[in-house]
Amino acid sequence: MNKIKKIATVENLSKIFLIYILLQPFFDILSFLDIRGMIPFGISTYVKPLIVFGLGAFIFFTNKEQRKKWFLLYFIYVVLMIIHSLMLKELNTANSVVFQEIRYMINIAYMLALYMIFDFFYRNYENREEFIQKLKKTIVWTFLFYCITILLAIVTGTSGKTYEYADPNKQGFKGWLDSGQIFGHALSIWIPFILYYLLNFKHEKKAVEVLVKIMAILPVVILSLIGTKVTFYMVVIVAITHAVIDGFYGIRQKNKTHLGNAVICLVIVVGLVAFYKHSPVYVNVEINRAVLNEGVSEDTIKREQNSRKDLRQLEKDISGLNGTKNKREQRKLKTLKDYYEWDSKATSILEKKYIDGSVHPSDNRAKQLVYNWQKFKLASPKYKLFGLGYLNQPGELQIERDLFMVIFSLGILGTLTILVYPISKFVKAGICILQNLKTVSPETLYLFEGFGIFFCISIYAGYTFIYTNFSIFLVALITVLRWNMDCMQVEKREKAGFLKGMKKCFNGTNEAFYTKVEENLDKEQKMFIVTANPETFMRAHQDKEIEKMLMDDQTTIIPDGVGVIKGAQYAGIKMQENVTGVDLAKKLLEYANEKKKSIYLFGASREVSEQMEEMLKRDYPNAILAGRQDGYVEDKKKAMQEAAKTKPDVVLVALGAPIQEMLIYENLEAFEKGILVGVGGSFDVLSGSKKRAPKFFVKLKLEWLYRITTEPKRLKRFVRYNIPYGFKMLQYKEL
């Protein structure tokens, strides 16, 4: 096993997987040849799941992190599919064959395995950027290979027709592929990026660069020749968005490359519009229009009714079970009767829509949606949750639109399980783009456009994620877009004031920090210390002056509070222990007493200031009080200047953050030496006027909770700064 792990490194596995992606055209051609009976068996039918499930199983059982992350999703899916299969076994109608249902479940499982595989490479590849660049290049070349084979098939007259299984009169070419729709939809979600990639390709040889740019027209041509409305309209929309986005960036950045690309895309749009009436799409649209204009006769409705052999078979099944005394058969009889009622009512509603003209029998997608939606509405709650099955729809009423197919077939729970990952990534990407509109790159916008195209196609047309030769390209798109989102987050993190301050925080132990303070005290070196809590970093994020103060080389920042430690760890910033202002002030008093150093006290009320002086004389008799000033003096700057004249070794300022830190910072040059630190409400605790939190709270790092409980006025500041801080840390979590 150890030898296998040494060979099966992330880099080696990624090479195998990228080659697998590159071979997708080859596998799909083999499937085409198998269906045509030109080869003895479908090699790709076995090779594709073996590679994906085999690699997925290896990752799952050898990588604890991936197993922990994906186990729950896979467990839920398996449980749902077991329940789904048991329910269908009970509802075993003429169209419902459990073994055929398993095929669809495996197709979905294939996509779920791809989620983990791509995530594994993304997280574990040593140079993440290198992996993404290789993935981009692989995807572009894979689709170019697809397009070249289709072009060769058209030129040699060996291409299959896109609608050959449905309507031989319709036009469109799918090359040596079984489904022109699936390929066309896969290319449609990637065409925004592919155009961007090819038009912006750079090479040291100008001839190669020009050749690659010319190749950008190839996928455009192929999409227009497939013959489906979706692929043709999508390529037109993509070309228009390219012209707009590249034109915008070209004008804003005064970039000739972007402007040139915008012009090329405008030419493509004009060419596509001019070609439309000569395209297969135009012929197919006219055929559809002619059929829809015929109207609906009674004969047409009767033909629809007569085609429902499944309902007649269901009636026979019900009559065959009537009068049975077997409990199991009685339960099945009740289920079949319920299903028959839902089906017949849904069919009646559909027929009424034929009569009133709102749905035409030849409009397959419309009638599929009406029938399946009505049956789903009528179904009992358990079927709404776990689905009615893929094959419990007769003939042409088996729904094509993938999103609705999954909802009706696998139920609400199945849909949530399958689509929670892509939907969450899409929403997250959309929010990220809106937050960074001024800095977002064209590439990111094109990838997001492709993701949006996927959702549109899955709702309007279908032939997307339910198919293995589409889902791999969907998950690859999500992965590349994820990289772009993370890059934007990294850039934003670097600019965030509170994160820059966090990175500057002392990240050693308390003991190491106190040693450093003691050394500076002995050498009479000036040291300005900021005890930073979440509020400090949030204020730095909002106030440039505070950010400047934190980032100054003269400023030493220490983490004061568990919120800072946890937040830093979440963002991937090393930080070991927190140093509270009270503990630091106490330690400085101890050093002053031990080394007979002078102390200046500034802040708090007059009463507390006096109590501090008494405490100092009583508990730290060897420390020298250089002077003190309560915090209610009007001219605090002048008071700091007066404090500097006493040349203290330690200056404790208790005015509350960030006033105390800014006051020290603005008057720092007036001091020749000294450890200067803002200590907030520490004087109240040290003087004995207020009790510190019980040891139980201190030990559990819950001192902040004790303060809020005993001083409710602190709650307002907590809500204003600490809660937004928590959300910020979620936003800037370690990538």
C-alpha positions in Angstrom: 0.0 0.0 0.0 2.9 2.4 0.8 4.4 1.7 -2.6 1.1 2.5 -4.3 0.9 5.8 -2.3 4.5 6.7 -3.4 3.6 6.1 -7.0 0.1 7.6 -6.8 1.2 11.1 -5.9 -1.2 14.0 -6.5 0.9 15.2 -9.5 0.9 11.7 -11.1 -2.9 11.2 -10.5 -3.6 14.7 -11.9 -1.7 13.8 -15.1 -3.8 10.7 -15.5 -7.0 12.5 -14.9 -6.1 15.4 -17.3 -5.3 12.8 -20.0 -8.7 11.2 -19.2 -10.4 14.6 -19.9 -8.5 14.9 -23.1 -9.7 11.5 -24.2 -13.4 12.4 -23.8 -13.9 12.9 -27.6 -12.4 9.4 -28.2 -14.7 7.8 -25.6 -17.8 9.5 -27.1 -16.9 8.3 -30.6 -16.5 4.8 -29.3 -20.0 5.1 -27.8 -21.3 6.2 -31.2 -19.7 3.3 -32.9 -21.1 0.9 -30.3 -24.7 2.2 -30.8 -24.3 1.9 -34.6 -23.1 -1.8 -34.1 -19.7 -1.0 -35.7 -17.7 -2.4 -32.7 -18.6 -5.4 -30.5 -19.2 -3.6 -27.2 -19.1 -0.2 -25.7 -15.6 0.3 -24.3 -16.3 3.7 -22.9 -19.4 2.4 -21.0 -17.1 0.5 -18.8 -13.8 2.5 -18.9 -15.3 5.9 -17.9 -17.0 4.8 -14.7 -14.1 2.6 -13.8 -11.6 5.5 -14.0 -13.8 8.0 -12.2 -15.2 5.7 -9.5 -11.8 3.9 -9.1 -10.0 7.2 -8.7 -12.7 8.5 -6.4 -12.6 5.4 -4.2 -8.8 5.6 -4.0 -8.9 9.3 -2.9 -11.8 8.6 -0.5 -10.1 5.7 1.3 -6.5 7.1 1.3 -7.2 10.8 2.1 -8.7 11.4 5.5 -9.5 15.1 4.8 -11.5 14.3 1.6 -13.3 11.4 3.3 -14.3 13.7 6.1 -15.5 16.4 3.8 -17.5 14.3 1.4 -18.7 11.3 3.5 -21.9 13.0 4.6 -23.0 13.9 1.0 -22.3 10.4 -0.3 -23.9 8.7 2.7 -27.1 10.8 2.3 -27.2 10.1 -1.5 -26.9 6.3 -0.9 -29.6 6.3 1.7 -31.9 8.4 -0.5 -31.3 6.1 -3.5 -32.0 2.9 -1.4 -35.3 4.5 -0.2 -36.1 5.6 -3.8 -35.4 2.1 -5.2 -37.6 0.4 -2.5 -40.4 2.8 -3.3 -40.2 2.1 -7.0 -40.1 -1.6 -6.4 -43.5 -1.2 -4.8 -44.6 0.9 -7.8 -43.4 -1.5 -10.5 -45.4 -0.3 -13.5 -44.8 -1.2 -17.1 -42.4 1.8 -17.5 -40.7 1.3 -14.1 -37.7 -1.0 -14.1 -35.5 -0.7 -11.1 -32.3 -1.9 -12.9 -32.8 0.8 -15.5 -33.3 3.4 -12.7 -29.9 2.4 -11.3 -28.3 3.5 -14.5 -29.5 7.1 -13.9 -28.5 6.9 -10.2 -25.0 5.9 -11.4 -24.8 8.8 -13.7 -25.6 11.2 -10.8 -23.1 9.3 -8.6 -20.5 9.9 -11.4 -21.0 13.7 -11.0 -20.8 13.4 -7.2 -17.5 11.5 -7.5 -16.2 14.3 -9.8 -16.9 16.9 -7.1 -14.5 15.1 -4.8 -11.8 14.4 -7.4 -11.6 17.9 -8.7 -11.7 19.2 -5.1 -8.9 16.8 -4.1 -6.6 18.1 -6.9 -7.5 21.7 -6.2 -6.6 21.4 -2.5 -3.6 19.1 -2.7 -1.7 20.0 -5.9 1.5 21.6 -4.7 1.3 24.5 -7.1 -2.5 25.2 -7.4 -2.1 27.8 -10.1 -0.1 25.3 -12.2 -2.9 22.7 -11.9 -5.5 25.3 -13.0 -3.5 26.4 -16.0 -3.1 22.8 -17.1 -6.8 22.2 -16.6 -7.7 25.3 -18.7 -5.4 24.2 -21.5 -6.8 20.6 -21.4 -10.4 21.7 -21.6 -9.7 24.1 -24.5 -7.8 21.4 -26.5 -10.5 18.8 -25.7 -13.2 20.9 -27.2 -11.0 21.7 -30.2 -10.5 18.0 -30.8 -14.3 17.5 -30.6 -14.8 20.3 -33.1 -12.1 19.0 -35.5 -13.7 15.5 -35.5 -17.1 16.9 -36.2 -15.7 19.0 -39.0 -14.0 16.0 -40.5 -17.2 14.0 -40.3 -19.1 16.7 -42.1 -16.5 17.1 -44.8 -16.3 13.3 -45.4 -20.1 12.9 -45.4 -20.0 10.5 -42.4 -21.6 12.8 -39.8 -24.6 11.7 -37.9 -27.7 14.0 -37.9 -28.6 15.7 -34.6 -32.3 14.8 -34.8 -31.9 11.4 -36.5 -33.7 9.6 -33.7 -36.6 12.1 -33.5 -37.2 13.7 -36.8 -35.2 12.8 -39.9 -36.5 15.9 -41.8 -34.6 18.2 -39.4 -31.1 19.4 -40.1 -28.0 19.6 -38.0 -24.7 17.7 -37.6 -23.3 15.9 -34.6 -20.2 14.3 -36.2 -19.3 10.9 -34.8 -21.1 11.5 -31.5 -24.3 9.9 -30.2 -25.8 13.2 -29.0 -25.3 16.6 -30.6 -27.4 18.2 -27.9 -25.1 17.0 -25.0 -21.9 18.0 -26.8 -23.4 21.3 -27.9 -24.6 22.1 -24.4 -21.2 21.2 -22.9 -19.4 23.4 -25.4 -22.0 26.2 -24.8 -21.0 26.5 -21.1 -17.3 26.7 -22.0 -17.5 28.8 -25.2 -17.3 32.2 -23.3 -14.0 31.1 -21.8 -12.7 29.3 -24.9 -13.2 32.4 -27.0 -11.4 34.5 -24.3 -8.5 31.9 -24.1 -7.9 31.7 -27.8 -8.3 35.4 -28.6 -5.8 36.3 -25.8 -3.3 33.5 -26.5 0.3 34.7 -26.4 3.3 32.9 -28.0 6.8 33.9 -28.8 6.2 33.0 -32.5 3.7 35.4 -34.0 2.5 32.9 -36.6 1.5 30.5 -33.9 -0.4 33.2 -32.0 -2.3 34.3 -35.1 -3.2 30.6 -36.0 -4.6 30.0 -32.5 -6.7 33.2 -32.7 -8.1 32.0 -36.1 -9.0 28.7 -34.4 -11.4 30.7 -32.2 -13.9 30.6 -35.1 -14.0 26.8 -35.1 -16.2 26.2 -32.0 -18.4 29.1 -33.2 -19.0 27.4 -36.5 -19.6 24.0 -35.0 -22.2 25.4 -32.5 -24.0 27.0 -35.4 -24.0 23.7 -37.4 -25.4 21.4 -34.7 -28.9 22.6 -35.5 -30.4 23.2 -32.1 -31.8 26.6 -31.1 -30.0 26.6 -27.8 -26.5 26.2 -29.2 -27.0 28.7 -32.0 -28.6 31.4 -29.8 -26.1 30.8 -27.0 -23.1 31.4 -29.3 -24.7 34.6 -30.6 -25.3 35.8 -27.0 -21.8 34.9 -26.0 -20.3 36.8 -29.0 -22.4 39.8 -28.1 -21.3 39.7 -24.4 -17.6 39.4 -25.5 -18.0 42.4 -27.7 -19.5 44.4 -24.8 -17.1 43.2 -22.1 -13.9 43.3 -24.1 -15.0 46.7 -25.5 -15.6 48.0 -22.0 -12.2 46.8 -20.7 -10.5 48.0 -23.8 -11.8 51.5 -23.4 -11.3 51.6 -19.6 -7.8 50.2 -19.7 -6.9 51.7 -23.2 -6.0 48.1 -24.1 -5.7 47.4 -27.9 -5.9 43.6 -27.4 -9.3 43.9 -25.7 -10.6 46.4 -28.4 -9.3 44.1 -31.1 -11.1 41.1 -29.6 -14.3 43.2 -29.3 -14.2 44.0 -33.0 -13.6 40.3 -33.8 -16.6 39.3 -31.8 -18.8 41.9 -33.5 -17.8 40.5 -36.8 -18.7 37.0 -35.5 -22.1 38.3 -34.4 -22.7 39.9 -37.9 -21.6 36.7 -39.6 -23.9 34.5 -37.4 -26.9 36.8 -38.1 -26.2 36.8 -41.8 -25.8 33.0 -41.8 -29.0 32.3 -39.8 -31.4 31.8 -42.8 -28.9 29.4 -44.3 -28.3 27.5 -41.1 -29.8 24.1 -39.9 -31.4 26.0 -37.0 -33.5 28.1 -39.4 -34.8 24.9 -41.2 -35.6 23.3 -37.9 -37.4 26.3 -36.5 -39.5 26.6 -39.7 -40.4 22.9 -39.4 -41.5 23.4 -35.8 -43.5 26.5 -36.7 -45.3 24.7 -39.5 -46.3 21.9 -37.1 -47.5 24.3 -34.4 -49.6 26.2 -36.8 -51.6 23.1 -37.8 -53.8 23.3 -34.7 -55.0 20.3 -32.7 -57.7 18.0 -34.0 -59.6 15.3 -32.2 -57.7 12.7 -34.2 -54.5 14.1 -32.8 -55.8 13.9 -29.2 -57.0 10.3 -29.8 -53.6 9.3 -31.2 -52.1 10.7 -28.0 -54.5 8.7 -25.9 -53.9 5.5 -27.9 -50.2 5.9 -27.4 -50.7 5.5 -23.6 -50.3 1.7 -23.6 -48.7 2.0 -20.1 -52.0 3.2 -18.6 -53.9 0.2 -20.1 -51.2 -2.1 -18.8 -51.5 -0.4 -15.4 -55.3 -1.1 -15.4 -54.5 -4.7 -16.1 -52.1 -4.9 -13.2 -54.7 -3.3 -10.9 -57.5 -5.7 -12.0 -55.1 -8.6 -11.6 -54.5 -7.7 -8.0 -58.1 -6.9 -7.2 -59.6 -9.3 -4.5 -56.2 -10.4 -3.4 -55.9 -11.3 0.3 -52.1 -11.2 0.4 -51.1 -8.1 2.6 -48.0 -7.3 0.4 -50.1 -7.5 -2.8 -52.9 -5.4 -1.1 -50.3 -2.7 -0.3 -49.1 -2.8 -3.9 -52.6 -2.6 -5.2 -53.3 0.5 -3.2 -50.0 2.1 -4.4 -50.9 1.2 -8.0 -54.4 2.7 -7.7 -53.0 5.9 -6.3 -50.4 6.1 -9.0 -53.1 5.4 -11.7 -55.3 8.2 -10.3 -52.4 10.7 -10.4 -51.4 9.7 -13.9 -54.9 9.8 -15.3 -55.7 13.1 -13.8 -52.4 14.6 -15.1 -53.2 13.2 -18.5 -56.7 14.7 -18.4 -55.3 18.1 -17.5 -52.8 17.8 -20.4 -55.6 16.9 -22.9 -57.6 19.9 -21.8 -54.6 22.1 -22.6 -54.4 20.5 -26.0 -58.1 21.5 -26.6 -57.8 25.1 -25.3 -54.6 25.6 -27.4 -52.3 26.4 -24.5 -50.1 23.3 -25.3 -49.5 21.7 -28.7 -49.0 17.9 -28.8 -45.9 18.4 -30.9 -44.3 20.7 -28.3 -42.6 17.9 -26.4 -40.9 20.0 -23.7 -44.1 21.9 -22.9 -46.3 18.8 -22.6 -43.6 16.9 -20.6 -43.5 19.7 -18.1 -47.3 20.0 -17.8 -47.8 16.3 -17.4 -45.0 15.7 -14.9 -45.7 18.8 -12.8 -49.4 17.8 -12.5 -48.5 14.2 -11.5 -45.9 15.4 -9.0 -48.4 17.8 -7.4 -50.9 15.0 -7.0 -48.4 12.5 -5.6 -48.3 11.7 -1.9 -45.7 13.4 0.3 -43.2 10.5 0.3 -43.1 10.6 -3.5 -42.6 14.3 -3.4 -39.6 13.8 -1.1 -38.0 10.8 -2.8 -39.3 11.0 -6.4 -41.5 9.1 -8.8 -38.6 7.6 -10.8 -37.1 8.5 -14.2 -38.9 5.8 -16.1 -42.4 6.3 -14.6 -43.3 8.6 -17.5 -44.6 7.1 -20.8 -42.7 7.6 -24.1 -42.5 11.2 -25.1 -43.6 12.3 -21.7 -40.3 11.4 -20.1 -39.1 14.9 -19.3 -35.9 16.2 -20.9 -35.2 19.3 -18.8 -32.7 18.1 -16.3 -33.6 20.3 -13.4 -37.2 19.3 -13.5 -36.3 15.7 -14.3 -34.3 15.4 -11.1 -37.0 17.2 -9.0 -39.8 14.9 -10.3 -37.7 11.8 -10.6 -35.6 11.9 -7.4 -37.8 14.2 -5.3 -37.0 17.3 -3.3 -34.4 15.6 -1.1 -32.6 14.1 -4.0 -32.5 17.4 -5.8 -31.1 19.2 -2.8 -28.4 16.6 -2.4 -27.3 16.6 -6.0 -27.4 20.4 -6.7 -26.4 21.9 -3.3 -22.7 22.0 -4.5 -23.1 23.8 -7.9 -25.8 26.1 -6.6 -23.8 27.2 -3.6 -20.7 27.8 -5.8 -22.8 29.8 -8.3 -24.3 32.0 -5.6 -20.9 32.5 -3.9 -19.3 33.4 -7.2 -22.2 35.9 -8.0 -21.8 37.6 -4.6 -18.0 37.8 -4.9 -18.3 39.3 -8.4 -20.8 42.0 -7.2 -18.5 42.8 -4.3 -15.5 43.2 -6.6 -17.0 44.7 -9.7 -14.3 47.3 -10.1 -11.5 44.7 -10.1 -13.1 41.6 -11.5 -11.3 40.2 -14.6 -12.9 39.5 -18.0 -12.0 35.8 -17.6 -13.9 35.5 -14.4 -17.0 37.1 -16.0 -16.8 34.7 -18.9 -16.5 31.7 -16.6 -19.5 32.9 -14.6 -21.4 33.5 -17.8 -20.8 29.9 -18.7 -22.0 28.7 -15.3 -25.2 30.8 -15.8 -25.7 29.2 -19.3 -25.6 25.8 -17.6 -28.5 26.7 -15.3 -30.5 28.2 -18.2 -30.0 25.1 -20.4 -30.8 22.7 -17.6 -34.1 24.5 -17.0 -35.0 25.2 -20.7 -33.6 22.3 -22.7 -31.9 19.6 -20.6 -29.2 17.2 -21.7 -26.8 18.5 -19.1 -25.6 17.2 -15.7 -27.6 14.0 -15.8 -25.2 12.8 -18.5 -21.6 11.7 -17.8 -20.2 13.3 -21.0 -21.5 16.7 -19.8 -21.0 16.6 -16.0 -17.2 16.3 -16.2 -17.1 19.7 -18.0 -19.5 21.3 -15.6 -17.4 20.3 -12.6 -14.2 21.4 -14.4 -15.9 24.8 -15.0 -16.8 25.1 -11.3 -13.2 24.4 -10.4 -11.6 27.0 -12.6 -14.2 29.6 -11.5 -13.4 28.7 -7.9 -9.8 29.5 -8.6 -10.7 32.9 -10.0 -12.9 33.6 -7.0 -10.1 32.6 -4.6 -7.6 34.8 -6.4 -10.0 37.8 -6.0 -10.4 36.9 -2.3 -6.6 36.7 -1.8 -6.2 40.1 -3.5 -8.9 41.6 -1.3 -7.5 40.0 1.8 -4.1 41.5 1.1 -5.7 45.0 0.9 -7.8 44.5 4.1 -6.4 46.6 6.9 -7.3 44.3 9.7 -5.7 41.3 8.0 -2.5 43.2 7.4 -2.5 44.1 11.1 -3.2 40.5 12.0 -0.2 39.3 10.0 1.9 41.7 11.9 0.7 40.4 15.2 3.3 38.8 17.6 2.7 35.1 17.0 4.9 33.5 19.7 4.1 32.5 23.3 3.3 34.8 26.2 6.7 33.9 27.7 8.5 34.8 24.6 6.8 38.2 24.3 7.4 39.1 28.0 11.1 38.2 27.5 11.2 40.6 24.5 9.6 43.4 26.6 12.0 42.8 29.5 15.0 43.1 27.1 13.7 46.4 25.7 13.2 47.7 29.2 16.7 46.8 30.2 18.2 48.4 27.1 16.0 51.5 27.6 14.6 51.0 24.0 11.3 52.7 23.1 8.5 50.2 22.4 4.9 51.1 21.5 2.6 48.1 22.1 -1.0 47.8 20.8 -3.2 45.2 22.6 -5.4 44.4 19.6 -8.9 42.9 19.9 -11.4 42.3 17.0 -12.7 45.9 17.5 -9.1 47.2 16.8 -8.9 45.3 13.5 -12.4 46.3 12.4 -11.6 50.0 13.1 -8.4 49.6 11.1 -10.5 48.3 8.2 -12.7 51.4 8.4 -10.2 54.1 9.4 -7.0 54.7 7.4 -5.4 56.6 10.3 -5.8 53.6 12.6 -4.5 51.3 9.8 -1.5 53.5 9.4 -0.8 53.4 13.1 -1.0 49.6 13.2 1.3 49.2 10.2 4.0 51.6 11.4 7.3 49.9 12.0 7.4 51.5 15.5 4.2 49.6 16.5 4.2 46.2 18.1 0.8 44.4 17.9 -0.2 41.7 20.3 -3.4 39.6 20.2 -5.8 40.5 23.0 -8.6 38.0 23.1 -9.6 34.6 21.8 -11.5 36.2 18.9 -8.3 37.4 17.4 -6.6 34.0 17.8 -9.5 32.0 16.3 -10.0 34.5 13.5 -6.3 34.5 12.6 -6.2 30.7 12.6 -9.3 30.6 10.4 -7.7 33.0 7.9 -4.5 30.9 7.9 -2.4 33.4 9.9 -0.1 31.8 12.5 -0.8 32.9 16.1 -0.3 31.0 19.3 -1.4 32.8 22.5 -3.3 35.9 23.4 -1.8 38.6 25.7 -4.5 40.5 27.6 -4.0 44.2 28.5 -4.5 43.4 32.2 -1.8 40.7 32.2 0.6 42.9 30.3 0.1 45.9 32.7 0.6 43.6 35.7 3.8 42.2 34.2 5.2 45.7 33.5 4.5 46.6 37.1 6.4 43.6 38.3 9.3 44.4 36.0 9.3 48.0 37.3 9.3 46.8 40.9 12.1 44.3 40.3 14.3 46.7 38.3 13.4 49.9 40.1 12.0 51.5 36.9 9.8 54.6 36.7 6.1 54.4 35.7 3.7 57.0 34.4 -0.1 56.4 34.8 -2.5 58.2 32.5 -6.2 57.6 32.4 -9.3 56.4 34.3 -11.2 58.5 36.8 -9.6 60.7 39.5 -10.7 58.2 42.2 -9.3 55.2 40.3 -6.1 57.1 39.5 -5.6 57.7 43.2 -6.3 54.1 44.0 -3.7 53.1 41.4 -1.1 55.2 43.2 -1.9 53.7 46.6 -1.8 50.2 45.1 1.6 50.9 43.5 3.1 52.1 46.8 1.6 49.1 48.6 2.3 46.2 46.2 5.2 47.5 44.1 7.3 49.6 46.6 10.4 49.5 44.5 8.7 50.9 41.4 9.0 54.7 40.9 5.9 56.7 40.2 7.1 59.3 37.6 3.6 60.9 37.6 -0.1 60.3 37.0 -2.9 62.0 35.3 -6.6 61.0 35.2 -8.4 60.7 31.9 -10.7 63.6 32.3 -8.1 66.3 31.5 -9.2 68.4 28.5 -5.9 68.7 26.6 -4.8 65.1 26.5 -2.0 65.9 24.0 -0.5 68.4 26.3 -0.8 65.9 29.2 1.2 63.4 27.1 3.8 66.0 26.4 4.1 66.6 30.1 4.4 62.9 30.7 7.3 62.6 28.2 9.3 65.2 30.2 9.4 62.9 33.2 11.3 60.3 31.0 9.4 57.3 32.3 10.4 53.7 31.7 6.8 52.5 31.5 3.8 54.4 30.3 0.3 52.9 30.9 -2.5 54.8 29.2 -6.1 53.7 30.2 -8.4 55.8 28.0 -10.0 53.1 25.9 -9.3 52.0 22.3 -8.6 53.5 19.9 -8.2 56.9 21.6 -5.3 55.7 23.9 -3.4 54.1 20.9 -3.8 57.1 18.7 -2.7 59.5 21.5 0.4 57.5 22.2 1.2 57.2 18.4 0.8 60.9 17.8 3.1 61.8 20.7 5.5 58.9 20.4 8.4 61.1 19.2 8.3 63.1 22.4 9.4 60.1 24.4 13.1 59.3 24.5 12.6 55.8 25.9 9.9 53.6 27.6 7.4 50.8 27.0 4.2 52.6 26.0 1.0 50.6 26.0 -2.8 51.3 26.0 -4.4 49.2 28.7 -8.1 50.1 28.4 -10.0 49.3 31.6 -7.1 47.6 33.3 -6.7 50.4 36.0 -10.2 49.5 37.3 -9.1 45.9 37.8 -5.6 46.5 39.1 -6.7 49.2 41.6 -9.4 46.8 42.9 -12.4 49.1 42.0 -13.7 46.3 39.7 -13.2 42.5 39.9 -11.7 40.7 37.1 -13.6 37.8 35.6 -13.5 34.6 37.6 -10.7 32.2 36.8 -13.3 29.8 35.2 -14.1 32.4 32.5 -10.4 33.4 32.1 -9.3 29.8 31.6 -12.0 29.1 29.0 -11.2 32.3 27.2 -14.6 33.7 27.9 -13.6 36.9 29.7 -15.4 38.9 27.0 -18.7 37.2 27.8 -18.3 38.0 31.5 -17.7 41.7 30.8 -20.8 41.9 28.5 -22.9 40.2 31.2 -21.7 42.4 34.0 -21.5 45.6 31.9 -24.4 45.5 29.4 -23.3 48.8 27.9 -20.5 46.9 26.2 -23.0 44.9 24.2 -23.5 47.8 21.7 -19.8 47.9 20.8 -19.8 44.1 20.6 -22.6 44.0 18.1 -21.1 46.9 16.1 -17.6 45.4 15.8 -17.2 41.8 16.9 -20.1 40.4 15.0 -19.1 42.0 11.7 -15.6 40.8 12.5 -16.8 37.3 12.6 -18.5 37.6 9.2 -15.3 39.2 7.8 -13.3 36.3 8.9 -15.7 33.9 7.2 -15.2 36.0 4.0 -11.4 35.8 4.3 -11.1 32.2 5.4 -8.0 30.3 4.4 -8.2 29.2 0.8 
